[in-house]
Amino acid sequence: MTVSNDSQFSTEYEGQNYRFCSQKCQTTFRASPERYRISQLKIEQVHQTTAEPVTGAAEYTCPMHPEIRQLGPGVCPKCGMTLEPVIPELEEEENLELKDFTRRFWWTLPLTVIVTVLAMGGHALVLFHGTTQNWVELGLATPVVLWAGWPFYVRGVRSVIQRSPNMWTLIGLGTAAAFLYSVVATLTPDVFPSNFMMEGRIGVYFEAAAVIISLTLLGQMLELKARSQTSAAIKSLLGLAPKTARRINADGTEEDIPLTHVHSGDTLRVRPGEKVPVDGQVLQGESAVDESMLTGEPIPIMKRAGDALIGATLNIHGSLVMQAQKIGSATLLAQIVQMVVQAQRSKAPMQRLADVIASYFVTVVIAIAALTLLGWGLWGPEPSWVFGLINAVAVMIIACPCALGLATPMSVMVATGKAAGSGVLFRDAAAIENLRKIDILIVDKTGTLTEGRPAFHSVEAVHGFTQDEVLRLAASLDQGSEHPLAHAIVEQARAAGLKLVTPETFESASGIGVSGQVEGRRLMLGNTALMQEAGVSTESLQEHAEKLRGDGTSIMYLAVDGALAGLLAVADPIKPTTKLAVERLQADGVKVIMATGDGLTTARSVARQLGIKEVHGEVKPQDKERLVASLQQAGHRVAMAGDGINDAPALARADVGIAMGTGTDVAMNSAQVTLVKGDLLGILRARSLSVATVRNMHQNLTFAFLYNAMGIPLAAGLFYPLTGHLLSPLIAALAMSVSSASVVFNALRLRQASID
């Protein structure tokens, strides 16, 4: 949590000044400064390494109001709900609030049972006469209400002070009204009119207050246990990382070190059966690596020198020597955890209506309770004011704003966790809700439909240049590019033993090529659009280029000082799962359109193999964005899938942007969904989960609305003329306790949803 430097709450400890958002946080720190410092250290470690799981995380948030953040556990100032860690702990410490509620529940349950039996069974078993029974019930109910229910009253009073009425306001008012009325009736029965008399004594409702407190405690226990299960996915991700790495020192010796001590550039050994400690590259060795825990791909991937390794994946049989490249928050695992946390704390558009209703809910319920009291008191049968009081209590107790507030957040938390386990990362809840509505998917070619690891095919030079010279100049310039086609050219030049030089300048003309200065000469390398823009004629190589494009290769022209020098052809194989993914998407009613910066002939060759009818070739990034916008204006819901910097504008413009996890950081930062494996089948899994999650949200919201719409009138006694029965506050308390837990348990069913 960021605290302003001008905060009035500050404390100096061991020479360092600490500032706090409130006096409560300042008091917490002063009581145990070392515990706070340890917690802060562990939070910082999540940015340094994923090996040390985030235990004792200091920042807590509310599942209903994710904007609420505070140091340490507590309750939400808006809704009174128990806060939970922003990032859950792997080895979870005992939930102190759950322990406290459990203790209060079991210690007072016998008292609640006895007072209920006395009150409800007094007609059949008369143990006490007259006002004696009232005194006995007072003695039994007081510990339940004042001790077991004390946390609820604290929250209720806080909600009033902060002018944010919530569920605890209703529970506090309802139980306090029933209890205080009964206390007055016991202590001073003479103040009541004779029509309040029932069987020789003033009727009391100690059992109602006690049962409401006990059932509320039980409901909170069930809800806290259920909510802890929604973070299971993050805990499983945190548990993937190993705690140590084996470093190879400069003198050839090896030692096991904590993962926190690994630095970028270190040489590490990964033995058979061990997990890869951090992201990096294979230097020596060959082995199959199981990446299923992060990508969802069940088949092990063969890794050889030069191949990339993902931290937390499992080395199966061979010994590998690797170079550490990404550590701490830069690793794929750390980014996945952060994205899942971010998505779980976001709000789905569907929640907006529930939030608006919830913001007025408590005030309306209190007004209904007041009208219920007056209506029954003035026009009800005798004892009318007793009936009015009990029905008003039932109204306040049965109303459950938490069921409304939790309806979508719980579904989102479970869904994002399940998606992460299948190699699909949602950045926000809106993407989960919108993905099911998509009817057009625009896909880039390189790295999305194809492997994105192109292999060099051939080079052609014009008169005055040799093939080696064209390759050397192009590779020298391409050293500054992230594009997969550029990597293929650079690798080929190095494999051919050509000496590359560092370009003096480098510019990326996004979507059409690159340019720069090499050895004092002005170079341009890119597609036909770049050459046309620069006024460079490609006519001398046009026929040869068309033949190569017909074979499915991508063509890049090289111009030196404004004149054509040659062309380079790179072939990029189609991913094995792409054709199946395209067929299934089309069968599901999604139109697939290809939009690529590559030549139209090459693009059409790939499209024919995949059954894609509409193709746009040699398009610039702004053209992709315009294509998305035009389709949206025509009434379509558009998703864009890509992996490069040139896809970023279209990814941001689309209703749902989908980035390949194998692509660039810019693409992933512009998208709402990331496919870790970079496999289009992940879109099908994401759509299936979207459908299941929205269905689950609808179920929760429908239940929450119907529960309150039917329960509140029933508690108010509107159906009494028809049925002759009133809803007991005891039944109202049971219904309220079950309603919130039901929403959470229904959301947990998503963990068993089939999305493959």
C-alpha positions in Angstrom: 0.0 0.0 0.0 1.4 3.4 -0.9 1.3 6.0 1.9 1.8 9.7 1.3 4.9 11.3 2.8 2.8 13.9 4.5 0.8 11.3 6.5 0.3 12.3 10.1 0.9 8.8 11.4 4.6 8.0 11.5 7.0 6.1 13.8 10.8 5.9 13.8 12.4 2.5 14.4 16.1 1.6 14.3 16.9 4.8 12.4 14.2 4.3 9.7 11.0 6.4 9.5 7.8 4.4 8.8 4.6 6.1 7.7 1.1 4.7 8.0 -2.3 5.2 6.4 -4.1 5.2 9.8 -3.6 5.1 13.5 -4.6 1.5 13.6 -1.8 0.5 11.3 0.6 2.6 13.3 -0.5 0.9 16.6 -0.1 -2.5 14.9 3.5 -1.7 13.9 4.4 -0.4 17.4 3.1 -3.6 19.0 5.3 -5.8 16.9 7.7 -3.9 14.6 9.9 -7.0 13.8 6.9 -9.0 12.6 6.0 -6.1 10.3 9.5 -5.9 8.9 9.7 -9.6 8.3 6.3 -9.4 6.4 7.6 -6.5 4.3 10.8 -8.4 3.5 8.7 -11.4 2.3 6.6 -9.1 0.1 9.8 -7.7 -1.5 11.0 -11.2 -2.1 8.2 -11.9 -4.5 9.8 -9.3 -6.7 13.2 -11.0 -6.3 12.3 -14.6 -6.6 9.5 -17.1 -6.8 11.4 -19.7 -4.9 10.4 -18.3 -1.5 6.6 -18.4 -1.5 4.9 -15.4 -0.1 4.4 -16.3 3.5 3.2 -13.8 5.9 2.2 -11.4 3.1 1.4 -8.0 4.7 -1.1 -6.6 2.3 -4.7 -7.6 2.6 -7.8 -6.9 0.5 -11.5 -7.4 0.4 -13.0 -9.9 -2.2 -16.0 -7.6 -2.6 -14.1 -4.3 -2.7 -10.7 -5.0 -4.2 -9.8 -1.3 -4.0 -9.6 -1.7 -0.2 -6.0 -2.5 0.8 -4.4 -2.4 4.2 -1.4 -3.7 6.2 -2.3 -6.9 8.0 -5.6 -8.8 8.5 -8.8 -7.1 9.4 -12.3 -6.4 8.1 -13.5 -4.3 5.1 -14.6 -0.8 6.2 -17.3 -0.9 3.5 -19.0 -4.3 3.8 -17.4 -5.7 7.0 -16.2 -8.8 5.3 -13.0 -10.4 6.5 -10.0 -9.3 4.5 -7.7 -11.9 2.8 -4.1 -11.8 1.6 -3.6 -10.1 -1.8 -1.2 -13.0 -2.5 -2.0 -16.1 -0.5 0.5 -17.9 1.5 1.9 -21.3 0.3 2.2 -22.7 3.8 -0.9 -21.0 5.1 -0.8 -20.0 8.8 -3.8 -20.7 11.0 -6.7 -18.4 10.2 -7.0 -16.5 13.5 -10.5 -15.3 12.8 -11.7 -18.7 11.8 -10.2 -20.1 15.0 -11.8 -17.3 17.1 -15.3 -17.8 15.5 -15.0 -21.6 15.9 -14.1 -21.2 19.6 -17.0 -18.8 20.2 -19.4 -21.0 18.4 -18.6 -24.3 20.2 -18.3 -22.7 23.6 -21.8 -21.1 23.4 -23.6 -23.7 21.3 -24.8 -25.7 24.4 -26.2 -22.5 25.9 -28.0 -21.7 22.6 -29.5 -25.2 22.5 -30.7 -25.1 26.1 -32.3 -21.6 25.8 -34.0 -22.7 22.5 -35.4 -25.9 24.1 -36.7 -23.9 27.0 -38.3 -21.3 24.8 -39.7 -23.6 22.1 -40.4 -26.7 24.2 -41.8 -24.9 27.3 -45.4 -25.9 26.4 -44.5 -29.6 26.5 -42.0 -29.5 29.4 -42.7 -26.9 32.1 -39.6 -26.5 34.2 -40.0 -23.0 35.4 -43.1 -20.9 36.2 -43.9 -17.2 35.5 -41.1 -14.8 35.2 -38.5 -17.4 36.5 -38.1 -18.8 33.0 -37.3 -15.3 31.6 -34.5 -14.9 34.1 -33.1 -18.3 33.3 -33.2 -17.5 29.5 -31.5 -14.2 30.2 -28.7 -15.9 32.1 -28.2 -18.4 29.3 -28.5 -16.0 26.3 -26.3 -13.2 27.7 -22.9 -15.0 27.1 -24.0 -16.0 23.6 -25.1 -12.5 22.6 -22.5 -10.3 24.4 -19.5 -12.6 24.1 -20.0 -14.8 21.1 -21.6 -12.0 19.1 -19.2 -9.3 20.2 -17.2 -9.2 16.9 -20.5 -8.6 15.0 -21.5 -5.7 17.1 -18.0 -4.1 16.7 -18.4 -4.4 13.0 -21.9 -3.0 13.1 -20.9 0.0 15.2 -18.0 0.6 12.9 -20.2 0.5 9.8 -22.5 3.2 11.3 -19.5 5.4 12.3 -18.1 5.1 8.8 -21.5 5.7 7.3 -21.3 2.5 5.3 -24.2 0.3 6.5 -23.7 -3.4 5.7 -24.7 -6.9 6.7 -23.3 -6.4 10.2 -25.5 -3.3 10.7 -28.6 -5.5 10.1 -27.4 -8.3 12.3 -26.4 -5.9 15.1 -29.7 -4.0 15.0 -31.8 -7.2 14.7 -30.2 -9.2 17.5 -29.8 -6.1 19.7 -33.5 -5.2 19.3 -34.6 -8.7 20.2 -32.2 -9.0 23.2 -32.8 -5.6 24.6 -36.5 -5.9 24.4 -36.3 -9.2 26.2 -34.0 -7.7 28.9 -36.4 -4.9 29.5 -39.3 -7.3 29.6 -37.5 -9.4 32.2 -36.2 -6.6 34.4 -39.2 -4.3 34.3 -42.3 -6.2 33.0 -44.7 -3.6 34.5 -43.8 -1.0 31.9 -45.6 -3.1 29.2 -49.3 -3.0 28.5 -51.4 -6.1 29.5 -51.8 -7.2 25.9 -48.0 -8.0 25.9 -48.7 -10.8 28.4 -48.3 -14.4 27.2 -49.0 -17.3 29.6 -48.7 -15.1 32.7 -45.5 -13.3 31.6 -44.2 -10.9 29.1 -43.0 -12.8 26.0 -39.2 -12.7 25.5 -37.1 -13.6 22.6 -33.7 -14.5 24.1 -33.6 -17.7 22.0 -34.0 -15.6 18.8 -31.0 -13.4 19.5 -28.9 -16.4 20.7 -29.8 -18.6 17.7 -29.1 -15.8 15.2 -25.6 -15.2 16.7 -24.8 -19.0 16.7 -26.0 -19.4 13.1 -24.2 -16.4 11.9 -21.0 -17.7 13.5 -21.6 -21.1 11.7 -22.2 -19.3 8.4 -19.0 -17.3 8.8 -17.0 -20.4 9.6 -18.4 -22.1 6.4 -17.7 -19.1 4.3 -14.2 -18.5 5.6 -13.3 -22.2 4.9 -14.9 -22.0 1.4 -13.2 -18.7 0.5 -9.8 -20.2 1.4 -10.3 -22.8 -1.3 -10.7 -20.1 -4.0 -6.9 -19.3 -3.8 -5.9 -22.9 -4.2 -4.7 -22.2 -7.8 -2.3 -19.5 -6.8 -1.0 -21.6 -3.9 -0.3 -24.5 -6.4 1.5 -22.0 -8.7 3.6 -20.7 -5.8 4.5 -24.3 -4.9 5.9 -25.1 -8.4 9.1 -23.2 -7.9 12.1 -25.1 -6.3 13.8 -23.7 -3.3 17.4 -24.1 -4.4 19.5 -24.1 -7.6 22.8 -25.8 -8.4 25.3 -23.2 -9.5 28.4 -24.0 -11.5 31.2 -21.7 -10.4 34.0 -20.2 -12.5 36.5 -22.9 -11.3 34.1 -25.7 -12.3 32.9 -26.5 -8.8 29.2 -26.9 -8.1 27.2 -25.9 -5.1 23.5 -25.8 -4.1 22.3 -22.2 -3.3 19.0 -20.7 -2.4 17.1 -19.5 -5.3 17.2 -16.0 -4.0 21.0 -16.0 -4.6 20.7 -16.8 -8.3 21.6 -13.9 -10.6 21.1 -13.3 -14.3 24.0 -14.8 -16.2 24.8 -17.5 -13.7 25.5 -21.0 -15.1 23.3 -23.6 -13.5 23.0 -27.4 -13.7 19.6 -29.1 -13.8 19.9 -32.8 -13.0 17.4 -35.5 -14.0 14.2 -35.2 -11.9 14.9 -31.7 -10.8 12.9 -28.5 -11.6 14.4 -25.8 -13.7 15.1 -23.0 -11.2 14.6 -19.9 -13.3 14.0 -18.9 -17.0 17.0 -19.3 -19.2 18.7 -21.0 -22.1 20.3 -24.5 -22.5 24.0 -24.3 -22.9 24.8 -28.0 -22.9 23.0 -31.3 -22.8 19.8 -32.7 -24.1 16.7 -33.8 -22.2 12.9 -33.9 -22.3 11.2 -31.2 -20.1 7.7 -31.5 -18.8 6.1 -28.0 -19.1 2.5 -29.2 -18.4 2.3 -27.4 -15.0 2.6 -24.0 -16.7 1.4 -24.5 -20.3 -1.1 -27.3 -20.0 0.8 -29.3 -22.7 1.0 -32.9 -21.5 3.7 -34.1 -23.9 7.3 -33.4 -22.7 9.4 -31.1 -24.9 12.9 -32.0 -26.1 15.4 -29.3 -25.1 18.9 -28.9 -26.7 21.6 -26.3 -26.7 20.1 -22.9 -27.6 16.5 -23.8 -26.5 14.7 -21.8 -23.9 13.8 -23.2 -20.5 11.0 -22.1 -18.3 11.5 -21.9 -14.5 9.5 -24.4 -12.4 9.2 -27.0 -15.3 10.5 -30.5 -14.7 13.6 -32.0 -16.3 12.8 -35.6 -16.9 15.9 -37.7 -17.7 18.9 -35.8 -19.1 21.4 -33.4 -17.4 21.2 -29.9 -18.6 23.6 -26.9 -18.2 21.8 -23.6 -18.5 22.3 -19.9 -18.3 20.0 -18.0 -16.0 18.4 -15.1 -17.9 15.2 -14.1 -16.1 14.9 -14.2 -12.3 12.4 -13.0 -9.7 9.5 -11.0 -11.0 10.8 -11.4 -14.6 10.2 -15.1 -14.7 7.2 -16.6 -16.4 5.9 -18.1 -13.2 6.1 -14.8 -11.3 4.2 -13.1 -14.2 1.6 -15.8 -14.2 1.0 -15.4 -10.4 0.8 -11.7 -10.8 -1.7 -11.9 -13.7 -3.9 -14.4 -11.8 -3.9 -12.2 -8.7 -4.8 -9.1 -10.8 -7.6 -10.9 -12.6 -9.0 -12.3 -9.4 -9.2 -8.9 -7.8 -10.9 -7.3 -10.9 -14.7 -6.9 -11.3 -16.8 -8.3 -14.0 -19.2 -5.9 -15.8 -22.0 -8.1 -14.6 -21.2 -7.1 -11.0 -22.0 -3.4 -11.6 -25.7 -3.9 -11.2 -25.2 -5.9 -8.1 -22.9 -3.2 -6.7 -25.5 -0.5 -7.3 -28.2 -2.5 -5.6 -25.9 -3.4 -2.7 -25.0 0.2 -2.1 -28.6 1.0 -1.3 -29.6 -2.4 0.0 -29.0 -2.0 3.8 -30.7 1.4 3.9 -33.8 0.0 2.1 -33.9 -3.1 4.4 -33.8 -0.9 7.5 -36.6 1.2 6.1 -38.7 -2.0 5.3 -38.0 -3.2 8.9 -39.2 0.1 10.3 -42.4 -0.1 8.1 -42.9 -3.7 9.2 -42.7 -2.6 12.9 -45.2 0.2 12.4 -47.5 -1.7 10.2 -47.9 -4.7 12.5 -47.9 -2.4 15.6 -50.7 -0.2 14.3 -52.9 -2.7 12.4 -51.7 -6.2 13.4 -53.5 -8.6 15.8 -52.6 -8.6 19.5 -50.0 -8.4 20.8 -49.4 -6.3 17.7 -46.2 -4.5 18.7 -44.6 -7.8 19.7 -45.4 -9.2 16.3 -44.1 -6.0 14.8 -40.8 -6.3 16.6 -40.2 -9.9 15.8 -41.1 -9.5 12.1 -38.8 -6.4 11.9 -36.0 -8.4 13.4 -36.7 -11.2 10.9 -36.5 -8.7 8.0 -33.1 -7.4 9.1 -31.7 -10.9 9.8 -32.9 -12.6 6.6 -31.6 -9.8 4.3 -28.2 -10.7 2.9 -26.2 -8.1 0.9 -23.1 -10.4 1.0 -24.9 -12.9 -1.3 -25.2 -10.1 -3.9 -21.7 -8.8 -3.3 -20.0 -12.3 -3.6 -22.1 -13.4 -6.6 -19.5 -12.7 -9.3 -16.2 -12.2 -7.4 -16.2 -15.8 -6.2 -16.8 -17.1 -9.7 -14.0 -14.9 -11.1 -11.5 -16.1 -8.5 -12.2 -19.8 -9.1 -12.3 -19.4 -12.9 -9.0 -17.5 -13.2 -7.3 -20.1 -11.0 -8.7 -22.9 -13.1 -7.7 -21.1 -16.3 -4.1 -20.6 -15.1 -3.8 -24.4 -14.5 -4.8 -24.9 -18.2 -2.2 -22.4 -19.6 -4.7 -19.5 -20.0 -4.1 -16.3 -18.1 -6.9 -13.7 -17.8 -5.8 -10.2 -17.0 -9.2 -9.0 -15.9 -12.7 -10.3 -15.3 -14.2 -8.4 -18.2 -12.3 -10.7 -20.6 -13.9 -13.8 -19.0 -17.4 -12.3 -19.5 -16.8 -11.0 -23.0 -15.0 -13.9 -24.6 -18.1 -16.1 -25.0 -19.7 -13.3 -27.1 -16.9 -13.2 -29.7 -18.0 -13.9 -33.3 -14.9 -12.8 -35.2 -11.3 -13.8 -34.4 -8.5 -11.9 -36.2 -5.2 -13.7 -36.1 -1.7 -12.7 -37.0 0.3 -15.3 -38.9 3.9 -15.4 -37.6 4.0 -16.8 -34.1 0.3 -17.2 -33.8 -0.8 -19.6 -36.6 2.8 -20.7 -37.2 5.6 -21.8 -34.9 7.1 -18.3 -34.7 10.5 -19.9 -35.0 11.1 -19.5 -38.7 13.9 -21.4 -40.5 16.1 -19.6 -43.0 15.2 -20.7 -46.6 17.3 -18.8 -49.1 18.9 -15.5 -50.2 19.0 -13.9 -53.6 21.3 -11.0 -54.6 21.0 -8.4 -57.4 24.0 -7.5 -59.5 26.7 -5.8 -57.5 26.1 -7.8 -54.3 26.9 -11.3 -53.3 24.5 -13.6 -51.4 26.9 -13.6 -48.3 27.0 -9.8 -48.3 23.2 -9.5 -48.5 22.9 -12.0 -45.6 25.6 -10.3 -43.5 24.2 -6.8 -43.9 20.6 -8.0 -43.2 21.7 -10.0 -40.1 23.8 -7.1 -38.8 20.8 -4.8 -38.9 18.4 -7.5 -37.6 20.3 -7.9 -34.4 18.2 -5.1 -32.9 14.9 -6.7 -33.8 12.7 -9.0 -31.7 10.8 -10.4 -34.7 11.1 -14.2 -35.1 12.0 -13.7 -38.8 14.9 -11.6 -37.8 16.2 -14.2 -35.4 16.2 -16.8 -38.2 18.3 -14.5 -40.4 20.8 -13.7 -37.6 21.2 -17.4 -36.7 21.8 -18.4 -40.4 24.5 -15.7 -40.7 26.2 -16.8 -37.6 26.0 -20.5 -38.6 27.6 -19.5 -41.9 30.5 -17.9 -40.1 29.8 -14.3 -41.3 31.1 -11.5 -39.2 28.3 -9.3 -38.0 28.7 -5.7 -36.9 26.6 -3.6 -34.5 24.4 -1.1 -36.4 25.2 2.5 -35.7 21.4 3.3 -35.7 18.3 1.2 -35.6 14.6 2.0 -36.2 11.6 -0.3 -36.3 9.0 0.5 -38.8 6.4 -1.5 -37.0 4.7 -4.1 -39.2 6.6 -3.5 -42.4 10.3 -3.8 -41.5 13.4 -2.2 -39.9 16.0 0.4 -41.0 19.3 1.7 -39.8 22.9 2.5 -40.6 25.5 -0.3 -40.9 29.1 0.5 -41.8 28.1 3.9 -42.9 25.5 2.7 -45.3 21.7 3.3 -44.9 19.9 -0.1 -44.9 16.2 -0.9 -45.1 14.9 -4.5 -44.6 11.3 -5.4 -44.9 8.3 -6.2 -47.0 7.0 -4.7 -50.2 5.2 -1.9 -48.4 8.4 -0.6 -46.9 10.1 -0.6 -50.3 7.2 1.2 -51.9 7.2 3.7 -49.0 10.9 4.4 -49.6 10.5 4.5 -53.4 12.7 1.4 -53.9 11.8 -0.7 -57.0 11.6 -4.5 -56.4 10.8 -5.4 -60.0 14.0 -7.2 -60.8 13.3 -9.8 -58.1 9.5 -9.8 -58.3 9.1 -13.0 -60.3 11.5 -14.9 -58.0 9.7 -13.5 -54.9 6.3 -14.6 -56.1 7.6 -18.2 -56.6 9.0 -18.3 -53.1 5.7 -16.9 -51.6 3.8 -19.6 -53.4 5.8 -22.1 -51.4 4.7 -20.4 -48.2 7.8 -18.5 -47.4 8.0 -14.9 -46.1 10.0 -12.4 -48.2 12.1 -9.5 -47.0 13.8 -7.1 -49.3 17.1 -5.5 -48.5 17.8 -2.0 -49.8 21.2 -0.3 -49.5 21.5 3.4 -49.8 18.1 3.5 -51.5 18.7 0.8 -54.1 17.6 -2.9 -54.0 20.4 -5.3 -52.9 18.5 -8.6 -52.7 15.9 -10.6 -50.9 15.8 -13.1 -48.1 13.2 -15.9 -47.7 12.3 -17.5 -44.4 9.9 -20.4 -43.9 7.8 -20.6 -40.8 6.0 -24.0 -40.3 2.4 -24.1 -39.1 1.8 -25.2 -35.6 0.5 -28.8 -35.4 -2.7 -27.8 -33.5 -3.5 -24.7 -35.5 -5.7 -26.4 -38.1 -7.8 -28.2 -35.5 -8.2 -25.0 -33.5 -9.4 -23.1 -36.6 -11.8 -25.8 -37.6 -13.3 -26.0 -34.1 -13.6 -22.2 -33.8 -15.4 -22.0 -37.1 -17.7 -24.9 -36.1 -18.4 -22.9 -33.0 -19.6 -19.9 -35.1 -16.5 -17.8 -34.9 -15.2 -16.4 -38.2 -11.4 -16.5 -38.4 -9.6 -13.7 -40.4 -5.9 -13.6 -41.0 -4.2 -10.2 -40.9 -0.4 -10.2 -41.3 2.4 -8.0 -42.3 3.7 -10.7 -44.6 3.1 -10.7 -48.3 -0.4 -11.6 -49.5 0.8 -14.6 -51.6 2.5 -16.1 -48.6 -0.5 -15.4 -46.3 -2.9 -17.0 -48.8 -0.7 -20.1 -49.0 -1.0 -20.6 -45.2 -4.7 -19.7 -45.2 -5.5 -22.3 -47.8 -3.9 -25.0 -45.7 -5.9 -23.9 -42.6 -9.3 -23.3 -44.3 -9.3 -19.5 -43.6 -11.3 -17.7 -46.2 -10.6 -14.0 -45.5 -6.9 -12.9 -45.7 -5.3 -9.4 -45.3 -1.6 -9.3 -46.3 1.1 -6.7 -45.9 -1.0 -4.8 -43.4 0.6 -2.2 -41.0 -0.2 -2.1 -37.3 -2.6 0.8 -37.8 -4.3 -1.2 -40.6 -4.9 -4.1 -38.1 -6.4 -1.7 -35.6 -8.6 -0.1 -38.3 -9.8 -3.6 -39.3 -10.8 -4.3 -35.7 -12.6 -1.0 -35.4 -14.5 -1.4 -38.7 -15.7 -4.8 -37.7 -16.8 -3.5 -34.3 -18.7 -0.7 -36.0 -20.5 -3.3 -38.1 -21.8 -4.8 -34.8 -19.4 -7.7 -34.4 -17.6 -8.7 -31.2 -14.0 -9.0 -32.2 -11.1 -10.8 -30.6 -7.5 -10.3 -31.8 -4.8 -12.9 -31.4 -1.1 -11.9 -31.9 2.4 -12.1 -30.6 4.4 -9.1 -31.8 4.9 -5.4 -31.2 3.0 -4.8 -34.4 -0.1 -6.5 -33.0 -0.2 -4.3 -29.9 -2.6 -1.6 -31.2 -5.1 -4.1 -32.5 -4.9 -6.2 -29.3 -5.7 -3.1 -27.3 -8.6 -2.1 -29.6 -10.2 -5.5 -29.7 -13.1 -6.5 -27.4 -10.7 -9.2 -26.2 -7.0 -9.1 -27.0 -5.3 -12.5 -26.9 -1.5 -12.7 -26.8 0.7 -15.7 -27.3 2.9 -16.4 -24.3 5.7 -17.1 -26.6 5.5 -13.5 -28.0 6.8 -10.1 -27.0 6.2 -8.4 -23.7 4.5 -5.5 -25.5 1.9 -7.8 -27.0 1.2 -9.5 -23.6 0.9 -6.1 -21.9 -1.6 -5.0 -24.5 -3.8 -8.1 -24.2 -6.5 -9.2 -21.7 -5.7 -12.9 -22.2 -2.4 -14.7 -22.6 -2.0 -18.2 -23.9 1.1 -19.5 -22.0 1.9 -22.1 -24.6 1.0 -19.9 -27.6 -1.5 -22.5 -28.8 -4.8 -21.4 -30.4 -6.5 -24.4 -28.7 -6.2 -22.3 -25.6 -8.8 -19.9 -27.1 -11.3 -22.8 -27.2 -10.5 -23.6 -23.5 -10.9 -20.0 -22.6 -14.2 -19.7 -24.4 -15.5 -22.8 -22.7 -14.5 -21.5 -19.3 -16.1 -18.1 -20.2 -19.4 -19.8 -20.9 -19.2 -21.9 -17.7 -18.2 -18.9 -15.6 -20.9 -16.5 -16.9 -23.5 -19.3 -16.3 -22.2 -19.7 -12.8 -22.4 -15.9 -12.2 -26.0 -15.9 -13.5 -26.8 -18.7 -11.1 -25.3 -16.8 -8.2 -26.9 -13.5 -9.0 -30.3 -15.1 -9.7 -30.1 -16.9 -6.4 -29.1 -13.8 -4.5 -31.8 -11.6 -6.1 -34.6 -14.2 -5.6 -33.5 -15.0 -2.1 -33.8 -11.4 -1.0 -36.9 -10.7 -3.2 -38.8 -13.6 -1.6 -37.2 -13.7 1.8 -37.7 -10.1 2.9 -41.5 -10.0 2.1 -41.9 -13.4 3.8 -40.1 -12.1 6.9 -42.2 -8.9 6.9 -45.3 -11.1 7.2 -46.9 -10.2 3.9 -48.1 -13.7 3.4 -49.6 -14.0 6.9 -53.2 -13.4 5.7 -52.8 -16.3 3.3 -50.9 -18.8 5.4 -51.6 -17.8 9.0 -47.8 -18.3 9.7 -45.0 -15.9 10.4 -41.3 -16.5 9.7 -39.4 -17.0 12.9 -36.1 -14.9 13.3 -34.4 -18.3 13.9 -35.3 -19.5 10.4 -34.3 -16.2 9.0 -30.9 -16.5 10.6 -30.4 -19.9 9.2 -31.4 -18.8 5.7 -29.1 -15.8 5.9 -26.1 -17.9 7.0 -26.7 -20.5 4.3 -27.2 -17.9 1.5 -23.6 -16.5 1.5 -22.0 -19.9 1.9 -24.2 -21.2 -1.0 -22.9 -18.6 -3.4 -19.3 -19.5 -2.5 -19.8 -23.3 -2.8 -21.6 -22.9 -6.1 -18.6 -20.9 -7.4 -16.3 -23.7 -6.3 -18.1 -26.1 -8.7 -16.3 -24.3 -11.5 -13.1 -26.2 -10.5 -14.8 -29.4 -11.9 -16.0 -27.7 -15.1 -14.8 -29.4 -18.3 -13.1 -26.9 -20.6 -11.1 -29.1 -23.0 
